[in-house]
């Protein structure tokens, strides 16, 4: 699949079960990189996890053009940012969408959405942060109806629009 605006390729997670980000379960047969729109959107219940060794051994996979985490009805997908620290964050250069059946769980890790004009982080599912750091450096973070944004740690939101969802912050 070729995309036409700012990224060159779509790389879709194809694995049926929970495993590591660097496992070769990607539609392009290569790990994510900065000119790919990365999608964790297939059916089933699974977590795709970035662990502490991922940024050390696969630093080129820590930046993507766009990111979508979602799943079809009756399924749930989780992107787990699992204690890898903030030295080399997962960086989304344009837009990040967390769909109704998607979840991003940041446990003491770094997560940055550089964004572009308009919406940078669109949450219809759930983004939960426990420690670590996350930021939206340009654009708007939108929490849609039924979306959840739960923050306990350092964050930089930029513009925040809560449109029927929930935003909670502690700490």
C-alpha positions, 0 to 999 in steps of 0.5 A: 500500500502506498500513501500519498501525503508525507509518508511513503509506506504503510506498515501493518502489524500482522501478528495474532498474539502479544509479543515485542515490537521488534518481532518481524510481524510487520506487513512490509517485512521490516521494522517500523521507521520514520517514513512509515505509517505504522498501524496496529489494527488487526483482529484479536486481543494483543499487546505489542510491546516496546521493552528497554532493549528495543531502543538500544538494539533497534533505535531506527524503529523508534520513530514513525511517520504516523501511528494508528492503534485500533482494532475491529469490533470484538477485538482490542489492541494495546501498544505497551511502552514498557519501562524503556525510559525517556532517552530515546522516546517513541516519536510519531512525526505527524499524527497519532490516532488511538481508535475506539478499540485501541489503547496506548499504555506508557509505563515510565517511557517516552512518547512524543507526537511531533504533529503537524498542522491540525490534530496531532493526537486523536484519542477515541480509545485510551492513552494512559501514562504512569511515569515517564514522559509524553508530549504533543509538540504541535497541533491539538490533542483531542479526546473524543466521546468515550476516549480516555486520557489518564496522566500521571507523570510529565506531559506537554499537551499543547492544545487540549480539546475534550469532546465528550471523553475524559481527561484525568491527571494525578501527580 
